[in-house]
Amino acid sequence: MSAAGPRHAAPVAAIWAVLAFASIAGFALAEGLAPARIAATAAILLAAVKINLIMVHYMDLTWSHTPLRPLLAAWLAVVTLILLGGYWSA
């Protein structure tokens, strides 16, 4: 086992817990705990946060591919804004 293994175990578990909580929160919102427009907006935003966490932490974009990180963040922001704009304009 490498020396970096145990050091990265806690952040991975913490990110996994955040992703699990966000999934449960999105499910709860979709099941009627909030008005439909608020729930849909929150679900889209939760999805964007989850995608960002996965890209940064599980795809190892925290230390490598530095030019790629802003490009992916911009792509995620544009897609999220398009989805929200399309939903709210309908």
PyMOL Python script that loads the backbone (N, CA, C, O; Angstrom):
from pymol import cmd

cmd.read_pdbstr("""\
ATOM      1  N   MET A   1       0.845  -1.166   0.000  1.00  0.00           N
ATOM      2  CA  MET A   1       0.000   0.000   0.000  1.00  0.00           C
ATOM      3  C   MET A   1       0.893   1.232   0.000  1.00  0.00           C
ATOM      4  O   MET A   1       1.918   1.277   0.679  1.00  0.00           O
ATOM      5  N   SER A   2       0.485   2.219  -0.768  1.00  0.00           N
ATOM      6  CA  SER A   2       1.288   3.430  -0.838  1.00  0.00           C
ATOM      7  C   SER A   2       1.053   4.301   0.392  1.00  0.00           C
ATOM      8  O   SER A   2       0.085   4.118   1.130  1.00  0.00           O
ATOM      9  N   ALA A   3       1.957   5.245   0.590  1.00  0.00           N
ATOM     10  CA  ALA A   3       1.842   6.137   1.749  1.00  0.00           C
ATOM     11  C   ALA A   3       0.678   7.099   1.603  1.00  0.00           C
ATOM     12  O   ALA A   3       0.186   7.627   2.600  1.00  0.00           O
ATOM     13  N   ALA A   4       0.228   7.336   0.373  1.00  0.00           N
ATOM     14  CA  ALA A   4      -0.864   8.287   0.150  1.00  0.00           C
ATOM     15  C   ALA A   4      -2.233   7.658   0.409  1.00  0.00           C
ATOM     16  O   ALA A   4      -3.219   8.384   0.531  1.00  0.00           O
ATOM     17  N   GLY A   5      -2.320   6.352   0.495  1.00  0.00           N
ATOM     18  CA  GLY A   5      -3.602   5.670   0.670  1.00  0.00           C
ATOM     19  C   GLY A   5      -4.383   6.098   1.903  1.00  0.00           C
ATOM     20  O   GLY A   5      -5.509   6.574   1.755  1.00  0.00           O
ATOM     21  N   PRO A   6      -3.848   5.955   3.114  1.00  0.00           N
ATOM     22  CA  PRO A   6      -4.612   6.319   4.302  1.00  0.00           C
ATOM     23  C   PRO A   6      -4.918   7.803   4.397  1.00  0.00           C
ATOM     24  O   PRO A   6      -5.946   8.186   4.957  1.00  0.00           O
ATOM     25  N   ARG A   7      -4.046   8.645   3.860  1.00  0.00           N
ATOM     26  CA  ARG A   7      -4.265  10.080   3.937  1.00  0.00           C
ATOM     27  C   ARG A   7      -5.496  10.486   3.127  1.00  0.00           C
ATOM     28  O   ARG A   7      -6.181  11.441   3.494  1.00  0.00           O
ATOM     29  N   HIS A   8      -5.786   9.785   2.042  1.00  0.00           N
ATOM     30  CA  HIS A   8      -6.911  10.126   1.180  1.00  0.00           C
ATOM     31  C   HIS A   8      -8.197   9.419   1.587  1.00  0.00           C
ATOM     32  O   HIS A   8      -9.248   9.690   1.006  1.00  0.00           O
ATOM     33  N   ALA A   9      -8.146   8.527   2.563  1.00  0.00           N
ATOM     34  CA  ALA A   9      -9.325   7.746   2.930  1.00  0.00           C
ATOM     35  C   ALA A   9     -10.413   8.618   3.552  1.00  0.00           C
ATOM     36  O   ALA A   9     -11.588   8.451   3.224  1.00  0.00           O
ATOM     37  N   ALA A  10     -10.054   9.537   4.434  1.00  0.00           N
ATOM     38  CA  ALA A  10     -11.071  10.376   5.094  1.00  0.00           C
ATOM     39  C   ALA A  10     -11.757  11.316   4.110  1.00  0.00           C
ATOM     40  O   ALA A  10     -12.985  11.396   4.145  1.00  0.00           O
ATOM     41  N   PRO A  11     -11.053  12.035   3.231  1.00  0.00           N
ATOM     42  CA  PRO A  11     -11.761  12.900   2.294  1.00  0.00           C
ATOM     43  C   PRO A  11     -12.679  12.133   1.353  1.00  0.00           C
ATOM     44  O   PRO A  11     -13.763  12.615   1.022  1.00  0.00           O
ATOM     45  N   VAL A  12     -12.269  10.959   0.921  1.00  0.00           N
ATOM     46  CA  VAL A  12     -13.121  10.170   0.036  1.00  0.00           C
ATOM     47  C   VAL A  12     -14.405   9.788   0.766  1.00  0.00           C
ATOM     48  O   VAL A  12     -15.491   9.865   0.192  1.00  0.00           O
ATOM     49  N   ALA A  13     -14.288   9.379   2.021  1.00  0.00           N
ATOM     50  CA  ALA A  13     -15.477   9.026   2.800  1.00  0.00           C
ATOM     51  C   ALA A  13     -16.362  10.247   3.030  1.00  0.00           C
ATOM     52  O   ALA A  13     -17.588  10.145   2.987  1.00  0.00           O
ATOM     53  N   ALA A  14     -15.752  11.383   3.270  1.00  0.00           N
ATOM     54  CA  ALA A  14     -16.538  12.603   3.482  1.00  0.00           C
ATOM     55  C   ALA A  14     -17.261  13.008   2.205  1.00  0.00           C
ATOM     56  O   ALA A  14     -18.432  13.385   2.251  1.00  0.00           O
ATOM     57  N   ILE A  15     -16.582  12.936   1.075  1.00  0.00           N
ATOM     58  CA  ILE A  15     -17.221  13.279  -0.203  1.00  0.00           C
ATOM     59  C   ILE A  15     -18.330  12.292  -0.506  1.00  0.00           C
ATOM     60  O   ILE A  15     -19.397  12.682  -0.980  1.00  0.00           O
ATOM     61  N   TRP A  16     -18.090  11.022  -0.240  1.00  0.00           N
ATOM     62  CA  TRP A  16     -19.133  10.020  -0.451  1.00  0.00           C
ATOM     63  C   TRP A  16     -20.359  10.326   0.415  1.00  0.00           C
ATOM     64  O   TRP A  16     -21.493  10.207  -0.050  1.00  0.00           O
ATOM     65  N   ALA A  17     -20.135  10.716   1.665  1.00  0.00           N
ATOM     66  CA  ALA A  17     -21.252  11.047   2.558  1.00  0.00           C
ATOM     67  C   ALA A  17     -22.030  12.261   2.039  1.00  0.00           C
ATOM     68  O   ALA A  17     -23.260  12.276   2.089  1.00  0.00           O
ATOM     69  N   VAL A  18     -21.326  13.264   1.547  1.00  0.00           N
ATOM     70  CA  VAL A  18     -22.002  14.441   0.985  1.00  0.00           C
ATOM     71  C   VAL A  18     -22.819  14.040  -0.239  1.00  0.00           C
ATOM     72  O   VAL A  18     -23.956  14.485  -0.399  1.00  0.00           O
ATOM     73  N   LEU A  19     -22.248  13.203  -1.101  1.00  0.00           N
ATOM     74  CA  LEU A  19     -22.979  12.749  -2.281  1.00  0.00           C
ATOM     75  C   LEU A  19     -24.222  11.938  -1.890  1.00  0.00           C
ATOM     76  O   LEU A  19     -25.283  12.094  -2.495  1.00  0.00           O
ATOM     77  N   ALA A  20     -24.087  11.087  -0.893  1.00  0.00           N
ATOM     78  CA  ALA A  20     -25.229  10.299  -0.438  1.00  0.00           C
ATOM     79  C   ALA A  20     -26.306  11.192   0.160  1.00  0.00           C
ATOM     80  O   ALA A  20     -27.490  11.004  -0.118  1.00  0.00           O
ATOM     81  N   PHE A  21     -25.909  12.159   0.977  1.00  0.00           N
ATOM     82  CA  PHE A  21     -26.876  13.079   1.567  1.00  0.00           C
ATOM     83  C   PHE A  21     -27.574  13.902   0.488  1.00  0.00           C
ATOM     84  O   PHE A  21     -28.784  14.118   0.562  1.00  0.00           O
ATOM     85  N   ALA A  22     -26.824  14.363  -0.514  1.00  0.00           N
ATOM     86  CA  ALA A  22     -27.425  15.136  -1.601  1.00  0.00           C
ATOM     87  C   ALA A  22     -28.412  14.284  -2.398  1.00  0.00           C
ATOM     88  O   ALA A  22     -29.444  14.789  -2.839  1.00  0.00           O
ATOM     89  N   SER A  23     -28.110  13.010  -2.586  1.00  0.00           N
ATOM     90  CA  SER A  23     -29.036  12.128  -3.288  1.00  0.00           C
ATOM     91  C   SER A  23     -30.318  11.922  -2.491  1.00  0.00           C
ATOM     92  O   SER A  23     -31.414  11.938  -3.052  1.00  0.00           O
ATOM     93  N   ILE A  24     -30.182  11.731  -1.191  1.00  0.00           N
ATOM     94  CA  ILE A  24     -31.363  11.561  -0.334  1.00  0.00           C
ATOM     95  C   ILE A  24     -32.174  12.848  -0.293  1.00  0.00           C
ATOM     96  O   ILE A  24     -33.404  12.807  -0.331  1.00  0.00           O
ATOM     97  N   ALA A  25     -31.499  13.987  -0.216  1.00  0.00           N
ATOM     98  CA  ALA A  25     -32.204  15.273  -0.208  1.00  0.00           C
ATOM     99  C   ALA A  25     -32.951  15.485  -1.519  1.00  0.00           C
ATOM    100  O   ALA A  25     -34.090  15.951  -1.507  1.00  0.00           O
ATOM    101  N   GLY A  26     -32.338  15.158  -2.636  1.00  0.00           N
ATOM    102  CA  GLY A  26     -33.004  15.277  -3.935  1.00  0.00           C
ATOM    103  C   GLY A  26     -34.210  14.367  -4.032  1.00  0.00           C
ATOM    104  O   GLY A  26     -35.247  14.759  -4.567  1.00  0.00           O
ATOM    105  N   PHE A  27     -34.083  13.164  -3.524  1.00  0.00           N
ATOM    106  CA  PHE A  27     -35.220  12.238  -3.524  1.00  0.00           C
ATOM    107  C   PHE A  27     -36.350  12.779  -2.656  1.00  0.00           C
ATOM    108  O   PHE A  27     -37.516  12.726  -3.049  1.00  0.00           O
ATOM    109  N   ALA A  28     -36.010  13.298  -1.478  1.00  0.00           N
ATOM    110  CA  ALA A  28     -37.037  13.842  -0.586  1.00  0.00           C
ATOM    111  C   ALA A  28     -37.753  15.027  -1.229  1.00  0.00           C
ATOM    112  O   ALA A  28     -38.971  15.157  -1.112  1.00  0.00           O
ATOM    113  N   LEU A  29     -37.007  15.878  -1.898  1.00  0.00           N
ATOM    114  CA  LEU A  29     -37.624  17.016  -2.581  1.00  0.00           C
ATOM    115  C   LEU A  29     -38.549  16.555  -3.696  1.00  0.00           C
ATOM    116  O   LEU A  29     -39.636  17.104  -3.874  1.00  0.00           O
ATOM    117  N   ALA A  30     -38.121  15.556  -4.441  1.00  0.00           N
ATOM    118  CA  ALA A  30     -38.926  15.063  -5.556  1.00  0.00           C
ATOM    119  C   ALA A  30     -40.189  14.355  -5.084  1.00  0.00           C
ATOM    120  O   ALA A  30     -41.161  14.259  -5.834  1.00  0.00           O
ATOM    121  N   GLU A  31     -40.188  13.869  -3.877  1.00  0.00           N
ATOM    122  CA  GLU A  31     -41.347  13.145  -3.362  1.00  0.00           C
ATOM    123  C   GLU A  31     -42.369  14.053  -2.701  1.00  0.00           C
ATOM    124  O   GLU A  31     -43.288  13.566  -2.042  1.00  0.00           O
ATOM    125  N   GLY A  32     -42.231  15.349  -2.862  1.00  0.00           N
ATOM    126  CA  GLY A  32     -43.292  16.237  -2.429  1.00  0.00           C
ATOM    127  C   GLY A  32     -43.048  17.032  -1.174  1.00  0.00           C
ATOM    128  O   GLY A  32     -43.998  17.572  -0.608  1.00  0.00           O
ATOM    129  N   LEU A  33     -41.816  17.132  -0.712  1.00  0.00           N
ATOM    130  CA  LEU A  33     -41.548  17.922   0.476  1.00  0.00           C
ATOM    131  C   LEU A  33     -41.420  19.409   0.163  1.00  0.00           C
ATOM    132  O   LEU A  33     -41.298  20.228   1.074  1.00  0.00           O
ATOM    133  N   ALA A  34     -41.449  19.756  -1.112  1.00  0.00           N
ATOM    134  CA  ALA A  34     -41.355  21.157  -1.524  1.00  0.00           C
ATOM    135  C   ALA A  34     -42.254  21.351  -2.749  1.00  0.00           C
ATOM    136  O   ALA A  34     -42.570  20.384  -3.443  1.00  0.00           O
ATOM    137  N   PRO A  35     -42.664  22.591  -3.018  1.00  0.00           N
ATOM    138  CA  PRO A  35     -43.433  22.843  -4.242  1.00  0.00           C
ATOM    139  C   PRO A  35     -42.643  22.401  -5.476  1.00  0.00           C
ATOM    140  O   PRO A  35     -41.413  22.356  -5.454  1.00  0.00           O
ATOM    141  N   ALA A  36     -43.361  22.078  -6.541  1.00  0.00           N
ATOM    142  CA  ALA A  36     -42.744  21.458  -7.716  1.00  0.00           C
ATOM    143  C   ALA A  36     -41.628  22.304  -8.324  1.00  0.00           C
ATOM    144  O   ALA A  36     -40.557  21.777  -8.625  1.00  0.00           O
ATOM    145  N   ARG A  37     -41.852  23.583  -8.509  1.00  0.00           N
ATOM    146  CA  ARG A  37     -40.813  24.428  -9.137  1.00  0.00           C
ATOM    147  C   ARG A  37     -39.574  24.539  -8.249  1.00  0.00           C
ATOM    148  O   ARG A  37     -38.447  24.506  -8.744  1.00  0.00           O
ATOM    149  N   ILE A  38     -39.782  24.670  -6.954  1.00  0.00           N
ATOM    150  CA  ILE A  38     -38.651  24.753  -6.023  1.00  0.00           C
ATOM    151  C   ILE A  38     -37.905  23.417  -5.987  1.00  0.00           C
ATOM    152  O   ILE A  38     -36.674  23.385  -5.987  1.00  0.00           O
ATOM    153  N   ALA A  39     -38.651  22.327  -5.956  1.00  0.00           N
ATOM    154  CA  ALA A  39     -38.023  21.002  -5.912  1.00  0.00           C
ATOM    155  C   ALA A  39     -37.221  20.737  -7.179  1.00  0.00           C
ATOM    156  O   ALA A  39     -36.114  20.204  -7.102  1.00  0.00           O
ATOM    157  N   ALA A  40     -37.754  21.095  -8.336  1.00  0.00           N
ATOM    158  CA  ALA A  40     -37.031  20.867  -9.586  1.00  0.00           C
ATOM    159  C   ALA A  40     -35.767  21.710  -9.649  1.00  0.00           C
ATOM    160  O   ALA A  40     -34.717  21.231 -10.076  1.00  0.00           O
ATOM    161  N   THR A  41     -35.866  22.959  -9.226  1.00  0.00           N
ATOM    162  CA  THR A  41     -34.690  23.828  -9.215  1.00  0.00           C
ATOM    163  C   THR A  41     -33.634  23.290  -8.259  1.00  0.00           C
ATOM    164  O   THR A  41     -32.450  23.248  -8.594  1.00  0.00           O
ATOM    165  N   ALA A  42     -34.056  22.884  -7.087  1.00  0.00           N
ATOM    166  CA  ALA A  42     -33.117  22.329  -6.107  1.00  0.00           C
ATOM    167  C   ALA A  42     -32.494  21.039  -6.629  1.00  0.00           C
ATOM    168  O   ALA A  42     -31.307  20.799  -6.407  1.00  0.00           O
ATOM    169  N   ALA A  43     -33.274  20.202  -7.319  1.00  0.00           N
ATOM    170  CA  ALA A  43     -32.734  18.956  -7.855  1.00  0.00           C
ATOM    171  C   ALA A  43     -31.682  19.227  -8.926  1.00  0.00           C
ATOM    172  O   ALA A  43     -30.660  18.542  -8.978  1.00  0.00           O
ATOM    173  N   ILE A  44     -31.921  20.212  -9.774  1.00  0.00           N
ATOM    174  CA  ILE A  44     -30.932  20.559 -10.805  1.00  0.00           C
ATOM    175  C   ILE A  44     -29.661  21.099 -10.156  1.00  0.00           C
ATOM    176  O   ILE A  44     -28.554  20.745 -10.563  1.00  0.00           O
ATOM    177  N   LEU A  45     -29.816  21.948  -9.156  1.00  0.00           N
ATOM    178  CA  LEU A  45     -28.639  22.500  -8.467  1.00  0.00           C
ATOM    179  C   LEU A  45     -27.882  21.425  -7.687  1.00  0.00           C
ATOM    180  O   LEU A  45     -26.652  21.415  -7.667  1.00  0.00           O
ATOM    181  N   LEU A  46     -28.622  20.527  -7.049  1.00  0.00           N
ATOM    182  CA  LEU A  46     -27.963  19.408  -6.352  1.00  0.00           C
ATOM    183  C   LEU A  46     -27.195  18.531  -7.337  1.00  0.00           C
ATOM    184  O   LEU A  46     -26.090  18.078  -7.041  1.00  0.00           O
ATOM    185  N   ALA A  47     -27.778  18.297  -8.497  1.00  0.00           N
ATOM    186  CA  ALA A  47     -27.089  17.502  -9.512  1.00  0.00           C
ATOM    187  C   ALA A  47     -25.801  18.186  -9.958  1.00  0.00           C
ATOM    188  O   ALA A  47     -24.781  17.525 -10.154  1.00  0.00           O
ATOM    189  N   ALA A  48     -25.845  19.496 -10.118  1.00  0.00           N
ATOM    190  CA  ALA A  48     -24.638  20.223 -10.521  1.00  0.00           C
ATOM    191  C   ALA A  48     -23.558  20.130  -9.443  1.00  0.00           C
ATOM    192  O   ALA A  48     -22.381  19.952  -9.757  1.00  0.00           O
ATOM    193  N   VAL A  49     -23.952  20.248  -8.192  1.00  0.00           N
ATOM    194  CA  VAL A  49     -22.988  20.129  -7.094  1.00  0.00           C
ATOM    195  C   VAL A  49     -22.388  18.722  -7.070  1.00  0.00           C
ATOM    196  O   VAL A  49     -21.181  18.556  -6.897  1.00  0.00           O
ATOM    197  N   LYS A  50     -23.238  17.720  -7.243  1.00  0.00           N
ATOM    198  CA  LYS A  50     -22.749  16.349  -7.231  1.00  0.00           C
ATOM    199  C   LYS A  50     -21.801  16.084  -8.403  1.00  0.00           C
ATOM    200  O   LYS A  50     -20.779  15.418  -8.239  1.00  0.00           O
ATOM    201  N   ILE A  51     -22.137  16.602  -9.569  1.00  0.00           N
ATOM    202  CA  ILE A  51     -21.261  16.429 -10.727  1.00  0.00           C
ATOM    203  C   ILE A  51     -19.913  17.092 -10.469  1.00  0.00           C
ATOM    204  O   ILE A  51     -18.866  16.528 -10.787  1.00  0.00           O
ATOM    205  N   ASN A  52     -19.943  18.287  -9.894  1.00  0.00           N
ATOM    206  CA  ASN A  52     -18.693  18.979  -9.585  1.00  0.00           C
ATOM    207  C   ASN A  52     -17.857  18.182  -8.587  1.00  0.00           C
ATOM    208  O   ASN A  52     -16.648  18.041  -8.771  1.00  0.00           O
ATOM    209  N   LEU A  53     -18.473  17.667  -7.548  1.00  0.00           N
ATOM    210  CA  LEU A  53     -17.731  16.868  -6.564  1.00  0.00           C
ATOM    211  C   LEU A  53     -17.120  15.630  -7.205  1.00  0.00           C
ATOM    212  O   LEU A  53     -15.975  15.280  -6.919  1.00  0.00           O
ATOM    213  N   ILE A  54     -17.870  14.976  -8.060  1.00  0.00           N
ATOM    214  CA  ILE A  54     -17.351  13.775  -8.715  1.00  0.00           C
ATOM    215  C   ILE A  54     -16.201  14.125  -9.647  1.00  0.00           C
ATOM    216  O   ILE A  54     -15.186  13.431  -9.675  1.00  0.00           O
ATOM    217  N   MET A  55     -16.362  15.208 -10.413  1.00  0.00           N
ATOM    218  CA  MET A  55     -15.278  15.599 -11.324  1.00  0.00           C
ATOM    219  C   MET A  55     -14.005  15.938 -10.558  1.00  0.00           C
ATOM    220  O   MET A  55     -12.915  15.508 -10.935  1.00  0.00           O
ATOM    221  N   VAL A  56     -14.143  16.701  -9.493  1.00  0.00           N
ATOM    222  CA  VAL A  56     -12.954  17.177  -8.780  1.00  0.00           C
ATOM    223  C   VAL A  56     -12.318  16.076  -7.938  1.00  0.00           C
ATOM    224  O   VAL A  56     -11.095  15.928  -7.944  1.00  0.00           O
ATOM    225  N   HIS A  57     -13.123  15.304  -7.217  1.00  0.00           N
ATOM    226  CA  HIS A  57     -12.556  14.367  -6.250  1.00  0.00           C
ATOM    227  C   HIS A  57     -12.365  12.953  -6.790  1.00  0.00           C
ATOM    228  O   HIS A  57     -11.364  12.310  -6.475  1.00  0.00           O
ATOM    229  N   TYR A  58     -13.293  12.460  -7.586  1.00  0.00           N
ATOM    230  CA  TYR A  58     -13.162  11.081  -8.047  1.00  0.00           C
ATOM    231  C   TYR A  58     -12.475  10.962  -9.394  1.00  0.00           C
ATOM    232  O   TYR A  58     -11.969   9.895  -9.744  1.00  0.00           O
ATOM    233  N   MET A  59     -12.453  12.055 -10.156  1.00  0.00           N
ATOM    234  CA  MET A  59     -11.740  12.033 -11.430  1.00  0.00           C
ATOM    235  C   MET A  59     -10.347  12.640 -11.278  1.00  0.00           C
ATOM    236  O   MET A  59      -9.647  12.854 -12.268  1.00  0.00           O
ATOM    237  N   ASP A  60      -9.947  12.919 -10.032  1.00  0.00           N
ATOM    238  CA  ASP A  60      -8.613  13.421  -9.699  1.00  0.00           C
ATOM    239  C   ASP A  60      -8.263  14.711 -10.426  1.00  0.00           C
ATOM    240  O   ASP A  60      -7.141  14.873 -10.906  1.00  0.00           O
ATOM    241  N   LEU A  61      -9.216  15.624 -10.507  1.00  0.00           N
ATOM    242  CA  LEU A  61      -8.931  16.916 -11.123  1.00  0.00           C
ATOM    243  C   LEU A  61      -8.454  17.933 -10.102  1.00  0.00           C
ATOM    244  O   LEU A  61      -8.316  19.112 -10.426  1.00  0.00           O
ATOM    245  N   THR A  62      -8.198  17.493  -8.862  1.00  0.00           N
ATOM    246  CA  THR A  62      -7.718  18.422  -7.844  1.00  0.00           C
ATOM    247  C   THR A  62      -6.254  18.768  -8.038  1.00  0.00           C
ATOM    248  O   THR A  62      -5.837  19.871  -7.684  1.00  0.00           O
ATOM    249  N   TRP A  63      -5.472  17.869  -8.582  1.00  0.00           N
ATOM    250  CA  TRP A  63      -4.041  18.117  -8.674  1.00  0.00           C
ATOM    251  C   TRP A  63      -3.534  18.114 -10.101  1.00  0.00           C
ATOM    252  O   TRP A  63      -2.512  18.737 -10.388  1.00  0.00           O
ATOM    253  N   SER A  64      -4.213  17.437 -10.996  1.00  0.00           N
ATOM    254  CA  SER A  64      -3.728  17.360 -12.369  1.00  0.00           C
ATOM    255  C   SER A  64      -4.731  18.011 -13.310  1.00  0.00           C
ATOM    256  O   SER A  64      -5.842  18.362 -12.912  1.00  0.00           O
ATOM    257  N   HIS A  65      -4.337  18.160 -14.512  1.00  0.00           N
ATOM    258  CA  HIS A  65      -5.206  18.715 -15.553  1.00  0.00           C
ATOM    259  C   HIS A  65      -5.731  20.096 -15.162  1.00  0.00           C
ATOM    260  O   HIS A  65      -6.906  20.399 -15.368  1.00  0.00           O
ATOM    261  N   THR A  66      -4.871  20.916 -14.606  1.00  0.00           N
ATOM    262  CA  THR A  66      -5.282  22.241 -14.136  1.00  0.00           C
ATOM    263  C   THR A  66      -5.966  23.055 -15.229  1.00  0.00           C
ATOM    264  O   THR A  66      -6.947  23.729 -14.917  1.00  0.00           O
ATOM    265  N   PRO A  67      -5.525  23.046 -16.484  1.00  0.00           N
ATOM    266  CA  PRO A  67      -6.260  23.814 -17.501  1.00  0.00           C
ATOM    267  C   PRO A  67      -7.652  23.245 -17.777  1.00  0.00           C
ATOM    268  O   PRO A  67      -8.535  23.959 -18.252  1.00  0.00           O
ATOM    269  N   LEU A  68      -7.841  21.988 -17.484  1.00  0.00           N
ATOM    270  CA  LEU A  68      -9.126  21.353 -17.753  1.00  0.00           C
ATOM    271  C   LEU A  68     -10.173  21.709 -16.709  1.00  0.00           C
ATOM    272  O   LEU A  68     -11.363  21.721 -17.020  1.00  0.00           O
ATOM    273  N   ARG A  69      -9.767  21.997 -15.489  1.00  0.00           N
ATOM    274  CA  ARG A  69     -10.723  22.285 -14.413  1.00  0.00           C
ATOM    275  C   ARG A  69     -11.602  23.488 -14.693  1.00  0.00           C
ATOM    276  O   ARG A  69     -12.819  23.371 -14.555  1.00  0.00           O
ATOM    277  N   PRO A  70     -11.063  24.644 -15.079  1.00  0.00           N
ATOM    278  CA  PRO A  70     -11.950  25.774 -15.373  1.00  0.00           C
ATOM    279  C   PRO A  70     -12.869  25.512 -16.570  1.00  0.00           C
ATOM    280  O   PRO A  70     -14.009  25.976 -16.593  1.00  0.00           O
ATOM    281  N   LEU A  71     -12.376  24.778 -17.551  1.00  0.00           N
ATOM    282  CA  LEU A  71     -13.202  24.448 -18.711  1.00  0.00           C
ATOM    283  C   LEU A  71     -14.386  23.572 -18.301  1.00  0.00           C
ATOM    284  O   LEU A  71     -15.513  23.813 -18.734  1.00  0.00           O
ATOM    285  N   LEU A  72     -14.139  22.566 -17.476  1.00  0.00           N
ATOM    286  CA  LEU A  72     -15.222  21.711 -17.011  1.00  0.00           C
ATOM    287  C   LEU A  72     -16.182  22.456 -16.094  1.00  0.00           C
ATOM    288  O   LEU A  72     -17.390  22.227 -16.148  1.00  0.00           O
ATOM    289  N   ALA A  73     -15.665  23.340 -15.259  1.00  0.00           N
ATOM    290  CA  ALA A  73     -16.529  24.145 -14.391  1.00  0.00           C
ATOM    291  C   ALA A  73     -17.413  25.069 -15.224  1.00  0.00           C
ATOM    292  O   ALA A  73     -18.593  25.240 -14.917  1.00  0.00           O
ATOM    293  N   ALA A  74     -16.855  25.661 -16.267  1.00  0.00           N
ATOM    294  CA  ALA A  74     -17.649  26.524 -17.142  1.00  0.00           C
ATOM    295  C   ALA A  74     -18.707  25.719 -17.877  1.00  0.00           C
ATOM    296  O   ALA A  74     -19.848  26.162 -18.008  1.00  0.00           O
ATOM    297  N   TRP A  75     -18.336  24.541 -18.357  1.00  0.00           N
ATOM    298  CA  TRP A  75     -19.299  23.676 -19.039  1.00  0.00           C
ATOM    299  C   TRP A  75     -20.449  23.316 -18.108  1.00  0.00           C
ATOM    300  O   TRP A  75     -21.613  23.369 -18.504  1.00  0.00           O
ATOM    301  N   LEU A  76     -20.127  22.957 -16.890  1.00  0.00           N
ATOM    302  CA  LEU A  76     -21.155  22.597 -15.922  1.00  0.00           C
ATOM    303  C   LEU A  76     -22.063  23.787 -15.614  1.00  0.00           C
ATOM    304  O   LEU A  76     -23.278  23.625 -15.501  1.00  0.00           O
ATOM    305  N   ALA A  77     -21.489  24.963 -15.478  1.00  0.00           N
ATOM    306  CA  ALA A  77     -22.288  26.162 -15.206  1.00  0.00           C
ATOM    307  C   ALA A  77     -23.212  26.480 -16.379  1.00  0.00           C
ATOM    308  O   ALA A  77     -24.377  26.819 -16.172  1.00  0.00           O
ATOM    309  N   VAL A  78     -22.710  26.374 -17.598  1.00  0.00           N
ATOM    310  CA  VAL A  78     -23.535  26.659 -18.774  1.00  0.00           C
ATOM    311  C   VAL A  78     -24.681  25.659 -18.885  1.00  0.00           C
ATOM    312  O   VAL A  78     -25.826  26.048 -19.114  1.00  0.00           O
ATOM    313  N   VAL A  79     -24.381  24.390 -18.726  1.00  0.00           N
ATOM    314  CA  VAL A  79     -25.428  23.367 -18.822  1.00  0.00           C
ATOM    315  C   VAL A  79     -26.475  23.567 -17.728  1.00  0.00           C
ATOM    316  O   VAL A  79     -27.673  23.452 -17.987  1.00  0.00           O
ATOM    317  N   THR A  80     -26.032  23.864 -16.518  1.00  0.00           N
ATOM    318  CA  THR A  80     -26.972  24.095 -15.411  1.00  0.00           C
ATOM    319  C   THR A  80     -27.852  25.300 -15.697  1.00  0.00           C
ATOM    320  O   THR A  80     -29.064  25.244 -15.487  1.00  0.00           O
ATOM    321  N   LEU A  81     -27.261  26.385 -16.173  1.00  0.00           N
ATOM    322  CA  LEU A  81     -28.044  27.578 -16.487  1.00  0.00           C
ATOM    323  C   LEU A  81     -29.019  27.337 -17.637  1.00  0.00           C
ATOM    324  O   LEU A  81     -30.136  27.854 -17.614  1.00  0.00           O
ATOM    325  N   ILE A  82     -28.617  26.568 -18.629  1.00  0.00           N
ATOM    326  CA  ILE A  82     -29.527  26.235 -19.730  1.00  0.00           C
ATOM    327  C   ILE A  82     -30.707  25.418 -19.218  1.00  0.00           C
ATOM    328  O   ILE A  82     -31.853  25.682 -19.581  1.00  0.00           O
ATOM    329  N   LEU A  83     -30.428  24.425 -18.373  1.00  0.00           N
ATOM    330  CA  LEU A  83     -31.510  23.613 -17.812  1.00  0.00           C
ATOM    331  C   LEU A  83     -32.459  24.457 -16.962  1.00  0.00           C
ATOM    332  O   LEU A  83     -33.678  24.354 -17.098  1.00  0.00           O
ATOM    333  N   LEU A  84     -31.898  25.290 -16.087  1.00  0.00           N
ATOM    334  CA  LEU A  84     -32.734  26.131 -15.248  1.00  0.00           C
ATOM    335  C   LEU A  84     -33.512  27.151 -16.081  1.00  0.00           C
ATOM    336  O   LEU A  84     -34.694  27.387 -15.835  1.00  0.00           O
ATOM    337  N   GLY A  85     -32.852  27.746 -17.056  1.00  0.00           N
ATOM    338  CA  GLY A  85     -33.537  28.706 -17.916  1.00  0.00           C
ATOM    339  C   GLY A  85     -34.654  28.074 -18.707  1.00  0.00           C
ATOM    340  O   GLY A  85     -35.733  28.653 -18.832  1.00  0.00           O
ATOM    341  N   GLY A  86     -34.416  26.906 -19.237  1.00  0.00           N
ATOM    342  CA  GLY A  86     -35.450  26.196 -19.974  1.00  0.00           C
ATOM    343  C   GLY A  86     -36.610  25.789 -19.081  1.00  0.00           C
ATOM    344  O   GLY A  86     -37.769  25.844 -19.490  1.00  0.00           O
ATOM    345  N   TYR A  87     -36.298  25.389 -17.884  1.00  0.00           N
ATOM    346  CA  TYR A  87     -37.363  24.975 -16.979  1.00  0.00           C
ATOM    347  C   TYR A  87     -38.211  26.166 -16.534  1.00  0.00           C
ATOM    348  O   TYR A  87     -39.439  26.084 -16.518  1.00  0.00           O
ATOM    349  N   TRP A  88     -37.561  27.263 -16.176  1.00  0.00           N
ATOM    350  CA  TRP A  88     -38.295  28.413 -15.663  1.00  0.00           C
ATOM    351  C   TRP A  88     -38.991  29.213 -16.769  1.00  0.00           C
ATOM    352  O   TRP A  88     -39.929  29.958 -16.484  1.00  0.00           O
ATOM    353  N   SER A  89     -38.554  29.074 -18.014  1.00  0.00           N
ATOM    354  CA  SER A  89     -39.220  29.815 -19.100  1.00  0.00           C
ATOM    355  C   SER A  89     -40.459  29.081 -19.614  1.00  0.00           C
ATOM    356  O   SER A  89     -41.289  29.676 -20.302  1.00  0.00           O
ATOM    357  N   ALA A  90     -40.588  27.823 -19.292  1.00  0.00           N
ATOM    358  CA  ALA A  90     -41.741  27.040 -19.774  1.00  0.00           C
ATOM    359  C   ALA A  90     -43.007  27.333 -19.020  1.00  0.00           C
ATOM    360  O   ALA A  90     -44.051  26.750 -19.315  1.00  0.00           O
TER     361      ALA A  90
END
""", "prot")
cmd.dss("prot")
cmd.show_as("cartoon", "prot")
cmd.util.cbc("prot")
cmd.orient("prot")
